[in-house]
């Protein structure tokens, strides 16, 4: 702990100790990130907290960096399985060079949401390629569900375990075992 200029919001005392520690956060789909958390403790009234509102900025900066890595990894995984940026932009009706901007860190919350959907349900690209036509989308969902059911029956030890959520810490490509048709 070290002293720093801060004022206790409860009693107004300047007799405050500053403590820094490394904390962790986790993005949706498992990307873990670390940030510096600062807590103050008033020696007069024992109040504790982020008296100077420093933690939000530290957390958001670390989260944004982790999101940039996440977006870049998703786009590289798509490229590795033959899904070009131009094809992705075409089927989702995105402006040209949108994915290049995303890959370089210029993305929005909705861009991350689309990338998470594609990472979780890669077959959605095939559905998008068919203009989200309802009957075709239903066909793909049923086909994927049937394949999953057959896989479960042939390997009954497979089950969902909440403790083993999808994570980029695992070296498994999110696009493995998918039958995304490109240019069909």
N, C-alpha and C positions, 0 to 999 in steps of 0.2 A: 504494500500500500504506500502511496506517496501523496503528499499534499498538493492540491491544486485550487486555484481560485474558483470557488463555487459557493453558492448561498443556499442554505437549507430552505426549501419552500414551506416547511411547517413552522419553524421558529425564527427564521431569519439569520441564524448564526452562520459565520464564515469559518467556524472550526469544523471543517469537513475533510474526511479522508477519501481519496480516490483509489479505486481498485480496478485494474484491467484484467480481463480474462478472455481467452479464446472460446467462442461459442460456435455452435454448428447449426445449420439449417439444412433443409432438404427440399429440392424441387419436386414437383409432380413428375413421376416416372423415375425417381430415385437419385438424381444427381445431388450429392452432398457438397455443401460449401461451408467455409469457415469465415467468421468475422470477429472483429474486436468489440467486445461488450464492456462498457464502462459503467460501474456502479459507484455511487457515493454513499458515505455513511456519516451522518451528523454526530459528532461527539457530544453535543449538548442534549439532544432529544432522542437519539438513537434511530431517527428516520433514515431509511435506505431507499435508493432509487437512482434513476437517470436524471439528475437535477438539471443538467444542461442540454437535455434532449439530443444526445450525440448518437445513441444506439440505432435509431431509425435510419439515419444516413449511412452508417457503417453496414447495417444489414442490407439495405436496398442496393448499395454499390456491389457488395459481394454477391447478392442474388442476381443482379444484372450480368455480372461477369460469368456466373454459372449458367445463366440462360443463354448467353452468347455461345458458350462451349456446347451446350445442349443442341442449339439450332444448327451449329456447324456439324456436329456429329450426325444428326439426323440426315442432313443434306448429303454428307459424305457417304452414309450408308445407302441412301437411295441411288447415288451415283455408282456405287460399287455393285449394285444388282441391276444396273442398266436403265434406271429411271432417270432420264435426262431432265435438266432444269427446264428446258424449253417444253418438253412434254408435260411436265408437272404444271407449269404456268398455263399451258394450253387447256388441259383438262379441267383445271380449277378456275379458268377464265381470269387469270391474274395478269397484270401488266408485265410487259417484257422487262427482264432484268430484276424482277422482284426478289427472286431467290438469291441472286448475287448480293443484293442489299442485305437480305436476311443473314446470309453467310458471313457478311462483313460486320454484323452486329447491329444493323439498323432494322429492327423489327418491333412489332407491336404485340400487345397481349393477345389479340386475335390471331396473329401469325403464329405465336407459340401454341395457341389452342389448336389450330389446324395441324401443326407439326405433331402435337401429341396425339391427335386423332389418327393421323396417318401412321404414326409409330405403333399405336395400339391396334389399329385395324387397317393394315396395309392394303387389303382388298378394296378399300374405299376408293383407291385410285382407279381401279377397274370400273367401279360404279360411276365415278366422275367422268371417265372416258366415254361412258354411254349416257351422258347428260343427266344422270340421276333418275333415269326412267324407272318408275315405280316397279313394274313387273320384273325388269332386269335386276334391280336392286334386291327385290325379294328373292329372286332365283339365287343370286350370289350369297345372300345371308343364309339361305337354306343349305346351299352347297357347302359353305364353310362350317355350318353347324353340324351337318352330316359327317363331314370329314373329322371334326373334333370328336363326335360321338363314336365313330369307328376307332379313332385313336385311343379313346378312353377304354373301349371294350377290349382292344388288343393289348392294352397295357393298364390293367386295373389299379396299378399302384399310383398312377397319375391322379393328383387331386390338387385342389386349390389350398394353399397354405398362406394365410395372411402375413406370416413372418418372412415369406420368401417372395416379396413383391419384385416386379421388374426393376432392374437397376442397371445403370451404366457401369457400375463397379464390376459387373459380370462381363466376361468377354464374349457374350453372345450377341450376334447381330439381331436387331429388332426385325429385320426383313428376312430372316432365315425361315425356312419351311413355309413360304408363301407362294401362291400361284398367281401373281399379278401378271396379267396379260398386257404387253406393251404393244401399242399400235394395232390392236385387234379391232 
